Amino acid sequence: MSFTGSVWDGSSSPVLSRVYSAHSFLNNNKPHPASPFTLFAIIHAVRIACAYRGVARAGGWDHRIGLFQAFTVPLVLILGGTTITSILMGAVPGWLISPIPVATYGLIPLIASESGLVSFLLSTPRLPRDLLFSTVDGFSRVVGMTTLGVDTVLAHPNPALRNSPWAMVLVATIAGGGGGMLIPAMKMFHADWGFDATPAWVRDGPGVDIWGATVIGYVYALVFLQAEHVEKPLTALVFALHDHSTLIDAHPFFRLLPKYLLTIFPFGSNWFHLPKSYYVNPSPVPLLPNHEAKIFCSVLLSLMLCTRTLWPYLQSNRKLTASSLNKKNKKVTPTSALTSSKAMAAVADKPSSSSSAVSVDEKNKQGLKERKTK
């Protein structure tokens, strides 16, 4: 079953396919035929170098970081989570099979730092740079959450693990956010490593780098809609499966949340139409193809990370607006206070004048009495 036309008639091609084409161009092309690194891998590795060196320079210990230390930290950040999940599931990490991941995230960040590229990028305007980096992060981290997360669980030979929704979400969380747990746990962005303090994600709760991986793992395995019901507006992301490799609707468990939300918010059925058979169908329903499901998750994660980037700016603008209003109120308040004080003074003067008039009348009366007595 296929659909053609605009976004709103059931075809995802006008949106997701275009994003997929742009991402595929960067992910499949190399700057030179002899280069082992793709364009997107180079961009992401340079972004990792900026994150690492940016923290080090802000802390004042960038000059104390050695070459091998600068080589190792990005590897732990990128490969740490998937290494843990590989050990948990009895699989071999990819970097043991091929040296390309090690060279990509070990050498490129080091070269970018030593060549001055990182210094140049860190000198650019912060907000556009951080938004660009958030988008790059969104499209790169999804690989760990989907391909190396949910997909790996569904392909596992153990049927108990393969059919466990808990395993799908947990493995996606660790694979996508494990590096963000290890780095602060051992203070690896610092010049002197150590495990002598509680990590911020434990003390203050996990940030979007960690819980975002959980959300994406869930969404990737979540049921969207049946392709037969394309007359509803937001069925833009839905059309038929062409094979069984599509991993959205990975388990009936993931159908519970849409059912629960539509029970609480029945007006949602105006946009999302889920037939009753949908909830009890034991087999997967027609959903997004694998590559477009990953692109959708990449866009969603990028939006989450961009929101985190924009939030401090929005808060600061709100504070500036509030402070300017307070200043205006302070300017108005002394004038009104001065006016009211003058009015009070005038009111106070009136009783004094009347009392003086009364005293004069009393003196006149006393004078008349004295004259009569004489």
C-alpha positions in Angstrom: 0.0 0.0 0.0 1.5 3.4 -1.0 0.4 7.0 -0.8 1.4 10.0 -2.9 0.8 13.7 -2.6 1.2 16.3 0.2 2.0 15.7 3.8 -1.6 15.7 5.0 -2.9 12.9 2.8 -0.9 10.2 4.5 2.5 10.4 2.7 5.6 11.2 4.8 7.8 11.7 1.7 7.5 15.5 1.5 9.0 15.9 5.0 10.8 12.8 6.3 12.1 11.6 2.9 13.7 15.0 2.2 15.4 15.1 5.6 16.5 11.5 5.1 18.0 12.4 1.7 20.0 15.3 3.2 21.2 13.1 6.1 22.1 10.3 3.8 24.2 12.6 1.6 26.3 13.6 4.7 26.3 10.1 6.1 27.3 8.3 2.9 29.7 10.7 1.2 33.4 11.3 2.1 35.5 14.5 1.6 37.9 12.4 -0.4 37.7 8.8 -1.8 40.7 7.8 0.2 39.2 9.1 3.5 37.8 6.5 5.9 35.5 9.2 7.5 32.2 10.3 6.2 31.2 14.0 6.2 28.7 13.6 9.0 31.1 11.6 11.1 33.7 14.4 10.8 31.0 17.0 11.7 30.0 15.1 14.8 33.5 14.4 15.9 34.4 18.1 15.7 31.2 18.9 17.6 32.4 16.5 20.4 35.8 18.2 20.5 34.0 21.6 20.9 32.0 20.2 23.8 35.0 18.7 25.5 37.3 21.7 25.0 34.6 24.2 25.7 34.1 22.8 29.2 37.9 22.6 29.8 38.5 26.1 28.7 35.7 27.4 30.8 37.2 25.6 33.8 40.7 26.9 33.1 42.4 23.5 32.8 42.5 23.1 29.0 46.3 23.6 29.0 46.7 20.7 31.4 45.0 18.1 29.2 47.5 15.7 27.6 47.3 14.3 24.0 46.3 10.8 25.0 43.8 12.2 27.5 42.2 14.3 24.7 42.2 11.1 22.6 40.5 9.0 25.2 37.7 11.2 26.6 35.6 11.5 23.3 35.9 7.7 22.9 34.3 7.1 26.3 31.6 9.7 25.6 30.6 8.2 22.3 31.4 4.5 22.7 30.8 4.0 26.4 27.1 3.5 26.4 27.1 1.0 23.5 30.0 -0.9 25.0 28.0 -1.4 28.2 24.9 -2.6 26.4 27.0 -5.0 24.3 28.4 -6.5 27.5 24.9 -6.8 29.0 23.6 -8.6 25.9 26.7 -10.8 25.3 27.5 -9.0 22.0 30.8 -7.7 20.5 31.1 -3.9 20.4 31.6 -2.6 17.0 34.8 -0.8 17.8 36.4 -4.2 18.4 35.6 -5.3 14.9 36.6 -2.1 13.1 39.1 0.6 14.1 37.1 3.3 12.2 34.9 4.3 15.2 38.1 4.7 17.4 39.9 6.7 14.7 36.8 8.9 14.1 36.2 9.9 17.7 39.8 9.7 18.9 41.8 11.3 16.2 39.4 13.9 14.7 38.7 15.6 18.0 42.4 15.7 18.7 43.3 17.1 15.3 40.4 19.7 15.5 41.7 20.9 18.9 45.4 21.1 18.0 44.7 22.8 14.6 42.8 25.7 16.0 39.4 24.6 14.4 37.8 24.2 17.9 39.1 27.7 18.9 37.5 29.2 15.8 34.2 27.5 16.3 34.0 28.4 20.0 34.6 32.1 19.0 31.4 32.2 16.8 28.1 33.5 18.2 26.9 31.1 20.9 23.2 30.7 20.2 23.4 29.7 16.5 26.4 27.5 17.2 24.6 25.6 20.0 21.5 25.2 18.0 23.5 23.7 15.2 25.3 21.4 17.6 22.0 20.3 19.1 20.8 19.3 15.7 24.0 17.4 15.0 23.6 15.6 18.4 20.0 14.7 17.6 20.9 13.0 14.4 24.0 11.2 15.8 22.7 9.9 19.1 19.6 8.3 17.5 21.9 5.6 16.1 22.7 4.4 19.6 19.1 4.5 20.7 17.6 2.8 17.7 20.1 0.8 15.6 22.3 -0.1 18.6 19.4 0.0 21.1 15.9 -1.3 20.2 17.0 -3.0 17.0 19.7 -4.9 18.8 17.2 -6.2 21.4 14.7 -7.2 18.7 17.5 -9.2 16.9 18.7 -10.9 20.0 18.6 -14.8 19.9 17.1 -15.0 23.4 13.3 -14.8 23.0 12.8 -13.5 26.6 15.0 -10.5 25.9 13.7 -10.1 22.4 10.1 -9.7 23.7 10.8 -7.5 26.7 9.6 -3.9 26.4 11.7 -3.1 29.5 14.9 -4.3 27.7 14.1 -2.2 24.6 13.7 1.0 26.6 16.6 0.4 29.0 19.1 -0.6 26.3 18.1 2.4 24.3 18.6 4.6 27.3 22.1 3.2 28.1 23.2 3.0 24.5 22.1 6.6 23.8 22.9 8.2 27.2 25.6 6.0 28.7 28.4 8.2 27.7 26.7 11.1 29.4 26.5 9.1 32.6 30.2 7.9 32.6 31.9 11.2 31.8 30.5 13.2 34.9 30.7 10.1 37.1 34.5 10.0 36.7 34.9 13.8 36.1 36.5 13.0 32.7 36.0 16.5 31.3 38.3 17.7 34.0 42.1 17.5 33.8 42.2 15.3 36.9 39.9 12.4 36.8 38.3 11.0 39.9 35.3 9.2 41.4 35.1 11.4 44.5 31.8 13.3 44.0 28.2 12.5 43.3 27.5 13.0 39.6 25.1 15.8 38.8 22.7 13.5 37.0 22.4 11.4 40.2 22.2 14.4 42.6 19.9 16.6 40.6 18.2 14.0 38.4 19.0 13.0 34.8 18.9 15.7 32.1 17.6 15.5 28.6 20.9 13.8 27.5 19.7 10.8 29.5 15.9 10.8 29.7 15.8 12.0 26.1 17.3 8.6 25.2 14.5 6.9 27.1 11.8 8.9 25.3 13.3 8.2 21.9 13.6 4.5 22.7 10.0 4.4 23.6 8.8 6.5 20.7 10.8 4.3 18.3 9.0 1.2 19.6 5.7 3.0 19.9 2.7 2.4 17.7 1.6 5.4 15.7 -1.4 4.7 13.5 -2.9 2.2 11.2 -2.3 3.1 7.6 -5.8 2.1 6.5 -7.2 5.2 8.3 -5.5 8.0 6.3 -8.4 10.4 6.3 -7.3 12.0 9.6 -5.0 15.0 9.5 -2.0 13.9 11.5 -1.6 10.6 9.7 1.2 12.2 7.8 3.8 10.0 9.4 2.0 6.8 8.6 2.0 4.4 5.7 2.4 0.7 5.0 5.2 -1.6 5.9 7.1 -3.1 3.1 8.8 -5.7 5.2 9.1 -6.9 8.8 12.3 -4.9 9.5 10.2 -1.9 10.6 10.6 -1.8 14.3 8.0 0.7 15.4 5.3 -1.3 17.1 7.9 -3.5 18.6 5.6 -4.9 21.3 1.9 -4.6 22.2 3.0 -3.0 25.5 3.8 0.2 23.6 0.1 0.5 22.5 -1.0 1.2 26.1 0.1 4.8 26.2 -1.9 5.9 23.1 -4.9 4.1 24.4 -4.6 5.7 27.8 -4.1 9.2 26.4 -7.1 8.9 24.1 -9.2 7.7 27.0 -8.3 10.8 29.1 -8.4 13.2 26.1 -11.2 11.8 23.8 -11.0 14.9 21.6 -7.7 13.5 20.4 -9.6 11.1 18.2 -10.3 14.0 15.9 -6.7 13.8 14.8 -5.7 10.2 15.7 -8.1 7.5 14.7 -7.3 4.1 16.4 -9.8 1.3 15.7 -10.7 -1.1 18.4 -8.9 -4.0 16.7 -5.7 -2.0 16.9 -5.4 -2.6 20.6 -5.8 -6.4 20.4 -4.0 -7.1 17.1 -1.1 -9.5 18.1 0.9 -8.7 14.9 2.6 -5.4 14.0 0.4 -2.9 12.2 1.5 -0.9 9.2 3.8 1.9 10.3 6.8 4.0 9.3 9.6 2.3 7.4 12.7 1.8 9.4 14.8 4.6 7.9 12.0 7.2 8.2 11.2 6.1 11.8 14.8 6.9 12.7 14.6 10.2 10.9 11.5 11.1 12.8 13.2 10.2 16.1 16.2 12.3 15.0 14.1 15.3 14.4 12.2 14.8 17.7 15.5 14.5 19.7 16.9 17.6 17.9 13.9 19.6 18.9 14.3 18.5 22.5 18.0 19.4 22.6 17.3 22.8 20.8 14.6 23.5 23.4 17.2 23.0 26.2 19.5 25.4 24.4 16.9 28.0 23.9 15.4 27.8 27.4 18.1 29.8 29.3 17.8 32.6 26.7 14.1 32.7 27.0 14.4 32.9 30.8 17.0 35.7 30.6 14.8 37.7 28.3 11.9 37.2 30.7 14.0 38.5 33.6 15.2 41.5 31.5 11.6 42.3 30.7 10.5 42.0 34.4 13.5 44.2 35.5 12.7 46.9 33.0 9.1 47.0 34.2 10.2 47.3 37.8 12.4 50.2 36.8 9.5 52.0 35.2 7.4 51.4 38.3 10.1 52.8 40.5 10.3 55.9 38.3 6.5 56.4 38.6 6.4 55.8 42.3 8.5 58.8 43.6 6.4 61.2 41.5 3.1 59.9 42.9 4.5 59.8 46.4 5.6 63.5 46.0 2.1 64.5 44.8 0.4 62.7 47.6 2.7 64.3 50.2 1.9 67.7 48.8 -1.8 67.0 49.1 -1.4 65.8 52.6 0.6 68.9 53.5 -2.2 71.1 52.0 -4.8 69.2 54.0 -2.7 69.6 57.1 -2.4 73.3 56.5 -6.2 73.8 56.3 -6.9 72.7 59.9 -4.2 75.0 61.2 -5.7 78.0 59.5 -9.2 77.3 60.8 -7.9 76.9 64.3 -6.1 80.2 64.1 -9.3 81.8 63.0 -11.2 80.3 65.9 -8.6 81.7 68.3 -8.9 85.2 66.8 -12.7 85.1 67.4 -12.3 84.0 70.9 -10.0 87.0 71.6 -12.5 89.4 70.1 -15.3 88.0 72.3 -13.1 88.4 75.4 -12.3 92.0 74.4 -16.0 92.9 74.1 -16.8 91.4 77.5 -14.0 93.5 79.1 -15.4 96.7 77.5 -18.9 96.0 78.8 -17.7 95.4 82.4 -15.8 98.7 82.3 
